Every structure is written in C-alpha cells, then in structure tokens.
Amino acid sequence: MINENDLLLLSLLRQGVPFVNRPFDAIGEQMGLDGADVILQIERMRKEGYLSAIRPIWDHRFFGYQGAWAAMKFSEQSLEQKLEIIGQHPGVIYMAQRDHEVNGWFYITAPGGHDLEAHVRILEKKTEAEKTLFLPIQRILKGAGEMRVFAGGVPEQVNQTAGSIKRTGETKLTLQEIRLIRLLQEDFLLTDEPFRRMAETLAIPESAMLHLLQGLFQKGYLKRIGISGGSKPDSQQNRFLVVWQIPEEKINFCAERFADFPSVISAGLRPAAPEFPYTVYTTVESKELETLELLILKIADKIGHWPNRVILTVREFRKTAIRYFPRELDAWWARWKTLADPAFI
C-alpha cells in the first residue's frame, strides 16, 4: 500500500532530480531522510510497481527526429524470422504481429536528415516482403504523436510531419552533449553520486558534466531527469487500433467528434493504399473486445457509419523507447544503402 511518504517522493521525482553532486541527499532533505534511505525507497517502490524508471524527460521537438508506422506481409512460418531482420535496424522501437493480411507491423525512427521511406524499402528488400504499407502520419487529429508516446510519459502532440522546430544557432548540440545524451539514455544509477560516475565515463570533471546537463536544459532538449508516471492504476485498460475509411471532406468533422470520446486516445490521418483504403487510425481504450464494439457503434453514431476495422495485436516482439543518436544507425545505413532506390538517396 502506498503511503504519504511515497506520495511525497513521487511528487519530488516528478519535479526532477537536482543537478548536484549528491542528488538523493538533496531529495532526502525535503523528506527528512538521508540519501541512502531515499534510494532504498525508490528501489522498493519500483518493485511494487508504484514508480517508473528514473530517466531523462526530453522535449522531443528539438531533436528533429521522425517516425512512421510500416507493415509488411509475411507467411505465418517466416514472420518471426523476418521481424528479427527488421529489428536489426537501430531505429525500430516497436514490432508486433497483427491480425491482418499484412501481419508484421513496426514503428521506425530516424534523424531528420534521413528518408524514412528509404529505410523501409531497404527492409522490404532484405525481408523479401510480399506486400508493404508505409504509413507516416500526415496529420494529427487528436491526442499524442507516437514519437512522444513511445518515449514514455504523458502524451503530448508532436509535429511528425515537419520533423523538427526551428531554433537558433546557439541551440545546436556539441559533440560532447551528444555523448552525454547517449549516456543519459542508459539506466540512471541509483547511487550516492550518479553524476560523478557519468563524468568518469565521459572522462571529464564532474563540474563539467553538471555544466553540460545545465546546457541541455537551457537549450530546451532536456526538461528534467525524473519520472513521468504516477501511482499504480486500479484497473488495466487495453488499447486497440481501429482504422476508418472516411472521405477527405469529412475529416475535420470527424476530428471534432473524436474529442467527445475520452476513450479515443489518439487519432491520425495516414495514406491509403489500394489494398488498404483506411486513412484514419484511432487508438481506443477498452477493457475488452465486446465493450470496444459497443463503443465503436457510439462513435459511428456521431461521426457517421463509415467502414471501419479493428486490427488486433496478436503478440508484441519489441516495445522500447526512442534512442537518440545511436552509433549503430550510421553503420547500418552505410552497409545497406545500396539496396535503396536511387531516388531516395
């Protein structure tokens, strides 16, 4: 059972770990505890499921990253092997088998300078996929962009079409800052002096390390290091993908009606394909499939009874957070870019 002291710790960690030599001592001072007790409390709450991992909370708009869904058709027998090949791409952060003719779905990310479709077409050739759907977001109709959702935390809208926001020259990252960003994406150390340990890895003084952290914060890339989740929920809702075939002239009308349904977590416009004419993708929360079907009928009563389909997730093979500046991505591209159509290079 969570107690008042646990709630206080959650509140302090949401505010962020202080950028000081002994951050858990600083948190402990506000709780009447020493740093070692704070660390023990964090470890206990994580085991009990009341506390998410301590990690950097980024402002993802600044990184200029892009992401897109893609789906490929494989035989049932080869699906797992083919997804293993897809998973070798450093930017693939989600993979699943879905109950659809095109059964291998994945979410792929890359820096703004890359052509995501080129990466997908390379994977298409490597896996010898029978059919491929490339499904970048064209417009967010409600809720969160996936780039923020996959990064974890409270969803917020991200412009995945533009890929980045304009910023002045002073906000460009240095090579040392990129090294630090890579390091911050590792597990945050639950030790008395975590920043000193990071400084040792970077082979710089701790004071320089803390200065780099402050720089990432001031430039806007780093919001804080802490948690974004809350206490353990009382009930578990399932999330379902529901796709709709809605005429272009009705999109704005439907987007306004989606706002009336809290269970519609997100909605986005994506390209249609001859064999897959659905353009509006919604993520809908429901405890079970039976209640979902009733909810879809209620939504249809408001937006119109357009053709729709629930695409169930059969099993997930990967679900991880976005990793910025992975060294492996440049090596992957250098090795496989010859498979890309020259138009993409």
Secondary structure as GFF3:
##gff-version 3
##sequence-region A 1 345
A	DSSP	alpha_helix	4	15	.	.	.	ID=ss1
A	DSSP	alpha_helix	23	29	.	.	.	ID=ss2
A	DSSP	alpha_helix	35	48	.	.	.	ID=ss3
A	DSSP	beta_strand	55	58	.	.	.	ID=ss4
A	DSSP	three_ten_helix	60	63	.	.	.	ID=ss5
A	DSSP	beta_strand	65	72	.	.	.	ID=ss6
A	DSSP	alpha_helix	79	86	.	.	.	ID=ss7
A	DSSP	beta_strand	92	98	.	.	.	ID=ss8
A	DSSP	beta_strand	104	111	.	.	.	ID=ss9
A	DSSP	alpha_helix	116	127	.	.	.	ID=ss10
A	DSSP	beta_strand	132	136	.	.	.	ID=ss11
A	DSSP	beta_strand	139	142	.	.	.	ID=ss12
A	DSSP	alpha_helix	146	151	.	.	.	ID=ss13
A	DSSP	three_ten_helix	169	171	.	.	.	ID=ss14
A	DSSP	alpha_helix	175	184	.	.	.	ID=ss15
A	DSSP	alpha_helix	194	202	.	.	.	ID=ss16
A	DSSP	alpha_helix	206	219	.	.	.	ID=ss17
A	DSSP	beta_strand	222	226	.	.	.	ID=ss18
A	DSSP	beta_strand	238	244	.	.	.	ID=ss19
A	DSSP	three_ten_helix	248	250	.	.	.	ID=ss20
A	DSSP	alpha_helix	251	258	.	.	.	ID=ss21
A	DSSP	beta_strand	264	269	.	.	.	ID=ss22
A	DSSP	beta_strand	280	286	.	.	.	ID=ss23
A	DSSP	alpha_helix	289	303	.	.	.	ID=ss24
A	DSSP	beta_strand	308	311	.	.	.	ID=ss25
A	DSSP	beta_strand	313	319	.	.	.	ID=ss26
A	DSSP	alpha_helix	327	336	.	.	.	ID=ss27
A	DSSP	three_ten_helix	337	339	.	.	.	ID=ss28
A	DSSP	three_ten_helix	342	344	.	.	.	ID=ss29
###
